[in-house]
Amino acid sequence: MAHRAHRHRPEGPCHFSLMSLSAARRLLLAALPLLVLWLTVAWAAGWGG
């Protein structure tokens, strides 16, 4: 199984675009739980209408 020796797929996008994409995804993954928490607190406090 020689394909498991590779760390990345040669046919994939370049490494720099992958880094910028992962940075954007990390930012989204960090902001999303905060948004969910804020919405939960707002709903529990009765601010949602």
N, C-alpha and C positions, 0 to 999 in steps of 0.2 A: 504494500500500500504506500507507494511513493508519494501520492498526493498529500498525505498527512504530514509530510516533512516540511511543506511550505507554510509560512506564516500568513500568507495572503494569497488571494487569487491573482494570477498574472493578468487576467483579462479584466480585472476590476478597475475602478477609477484611480487616478493618481493619488499619491499619499497626501499631498497638500490639500486637495479638495476634501479628502476624507477627514483630515484633521479639522478643517474649518466646519465641516458638517457635524462632526462629533462635538465640537465646541458649542454649536448652536443647539444640538440635542441635549447636551449637558445643562445648558442654560434653561431650556424648556422643562427638562425633568426636575430641575431645582425649583422652578417657579410654579409648576403645576400643583404639587402638594400644598404649597402656601395658598394658592388660589382656592383649592378645595377646602382647606381649613378655614379660610376667611368666609367662604360661602356658607359653610356649615355653621360657623358662629353667627353669621348674620341671620341665617334661617332660624336658628335656635333662639335668637333674641327677638324674633318677630319682625325683622326689618324687611323681609321679603314680600310684605303685603299681607 
